[in-house]
């Protein structure tokens, strides 16, 4: 048996590099796919966006903010 004949486990060095690059691409590159679920937003951040867009009044904002902070 020739275990150290330059073919790492039956594969050439180039194939090891290709597999390594492929695995890195599969697990790390598609980090920001458009249809993928995004991180869950903080409720306070959502509240601030709604207030900034004018969807809620200042009184509603303050009341909801107080409720969220009390939890």
Protein Blocks (a to p, Z undefined) as FASTA:
>chain_A
ZZbgopaghiafklmmmmmmmmmmmmmmmmmgfklccddddfklmmmmmmmnopacfklm
mmmmmmmmmZZ
